[in-house]
Amino acid sequence: MTHLKPFTALVAFSAFALAACGTQSPIQPETVAPPANLASAPVPSNLATAVFAGGCFWCMEKPFDEIPGVVATTSGYTGGTLANPTYEQVGRGGTGHFEAVKVTYDPAKVSYQKLLDTYWRQIDPFDAFGQFCDKGETYLPAIFYGNDDEKKAAEAAREVLFARFKKPIVVQILPAKTFYDAEGYHQDYYQKNPLRYAHYRNGCGRDARLRAVWGQ
């Protein structure tokens, strides 16, 4: 029998433990009850929002944050019927909510089409059961449109991908619903917990699968 050295075993355990979005969230103080997850506040009239579901919301913030013209990204829950959902409720299933990211941007500096193009490159458009190592209704890919122009752009992009890959593109295109901000410890997770984020992302095989689908 082969025995792992202590350090190797620790790394292996860490990768396994982090192979599910949110399972290693920071411990909350026992004396402080977490606030309810309220619907996001309206944005200023000169800004717009776009909402995308692409599996673990931790991994969806960074690529949008890097785009000039994007003002903010927010992890949250949308698409379901339960008001003010918690992470635990959404994770158990039955709420209809997706883990999603809301992108707040300046339309004068970046187009919705640019955001849409960025979204496709962050997901596996062929996985009808979730995304990467995260499976279930919470992690299904979807684009939530806020108007007819966004719907048409999303549908056109899906058709282009179908023609390119010659296989079904399973990403749902759905009307936007109330977006509920996720708990504070989920926001900007890649910045607050870079080592845990890197372990999770690598353990989940996200980048390897993205390269397999989209190339370098």
Secondary structure by P-SEA (a helix, b strand, c coil): cccccaaaaaaaaaaaaaccccccccccccccccccccccccccccbbbbbbbcccccccccccccccccccccccccccccccccaaaaaaccccccbbbbbbbccccccaaaaaaaaaaacccccccccccccccccbbbbbbccaaaaaaaaaaaaaaaaaccccccbbbbcccbbbbccccccccccccaaaaaaaaaaaaaaaaaaaaccc
